[in-house]
Amino acid sequence: MKKGEAARDEFKAAAVAAVDDLLGGEITRHQAFALVAQNVSVHPHTVRNWWRAAHPELLLTTEDRATLAALETKVAALTRLNERLSAIGRREPSVG
């Protein structure tokens, strides 16, 4: 494809399908975008944008990100609590 030339929908769909096929294996999204981009002569970000447009269900919304951040905070707090409680449980019983 030439720089500045608009890609046809069929071309984009084929690139997205190739990324999807690659993602089934041991490859990251970044690697899949780069590999497909190299083979269709476009920038990896272009392939990434096509893939994102084809898979809006896989992207996080602002609300999703806030929920995720809150859950990560809770998990961290509960992990610390679990570590403290485990340490207490491992202490030798006092002889009295």
matplotlib code that plots the C-alpha trace (Angstrom):
import matplotlib.pyplot as plt

x = [0.0, 1.2, 1.5, -1.6, -3.7, -6.9, -7.2, -10.3, -12.4, -11.5, -7.8, -8.4, -10.5, -7.8, -5.1, -7.3, -8.0, -4.2, -3.7, -6.4, -4.8, -1.4, -2.9, -3.9, -0.3, 2.6, 2.7, 1.9, -0.5, 2.5, 4.4, 1.3, 0.6, 4.3, 4.4, 1.2, 2.2, 5.5, 3.7, 1.1, 3.4, 1.7, 2.8, 2.1, -0.1, -2.3, -2.8, -3.4, -6.1, -7.8, -7.8, -9.1, -11.9, -12.8, -12.8, -14.4, -15.5, -11.9, -11.1, -11.5, -13.8, -12.9, -15.4, -13.8, -10.4, -11.7, -13.3, -10.1, -8.0, -10.3, -10.2, -6.4, -6.3, -8.6, -6.5, -3.3, -4.9, -6.2, -2.9, -1.1, -3.7, -3.3, 0.5, 0.1, -2.4, -0.2, 2.8, 0.7, -0.4, 3.2, 4.5, 5.3, 2.6, 3.6, 4.1, 2.3]
y = [0.0, 3.5, 6.1, 8.2, 5.6, 4.6, 0.8, -1.0, -2.7, -6.1, -5.3, -4.2, -7.3, -9.6, -7.8, -8.1, -11.8, -12.4, -10.7, -12.8, -15.9, -15.0, -14.2, -17.8, -18.8, -17.6, -14.0, -10.7, -8.1, -5.8, -8.6, -9.6, -6.0, -5.6, -8.9, -8.2, -4.6, -5.7, -8.1, -5.6, -2.6, -0.4, 1.0, -1.4, 1.4, 1.3, -2.4, -1.9, 0.8, -1.5, -4.3, -2.1, -0.9, -4.5, -5.5, -2.8, -5.4, -6.0, -2.4, -1.0, 2.0, 4.8, 3.3, -0.1, 1.3, 3.0, -0.3, -2.2, 0.3, 0.0, -3.8, -3.8, -1.6, -4.0, -7.0, -5.3, -4.6, -8.1, -9.6, -7.5, -8.6, -12.2, -12.0, -10.5, -13.2, -15.9, -14.6, -14.6, -18.2, -19.3, -18.0, -20.4, -20.8, -19.2, -21.5, -20.3]
z = [0.0, -0.7, 2.0, 2.3, 0.4, 2.0, 2.6, 1.4, 4.1, 2.7, 3.1, 6.7, 7.5, 6.1, 8.2, 11.3, 10.6, 10.4, 13.7, 15.3, 13.9, 15.3, 18.7, 19.1, 19.6, 21.8, 20.4, 21.9, 20.3, 19.7, 17.9, 15.9, 14.8, 13.8, 11.8, 9.9, 9.3, 7.8, 5.5, 4.3, 4.1, 6.7, 10.1, 13.1, 14.6, 11.6, 12.0, 15.7, 14.9, 12.5, 15.0, 17.8, 15.5, 14.7, 18.4, 20.5, 23.0, 23.9, 24.9, 28.3, 28.8, 31.3, 33.7, 33.2, 34.0, 37.2, 38.3, 37.5, 39.5, 42.5, 42.3, 42.1, 45.2, 47.1, 46.0, 47.2, 50.6, 51.0, 49.9, 52.6, 55.2, 54.1, 54.5, 58.0, 59.1, 57.7, 59.6, 62.8, 62.2, 61.7, 65.1, 67.7, 70.4, 73.6, 76.6, 79.5]

ax = plt.figure().add_subplot(projection="3d")
ax.plot(x, y, z, "-o")
ax.set_aspect("equal")
plt.show()
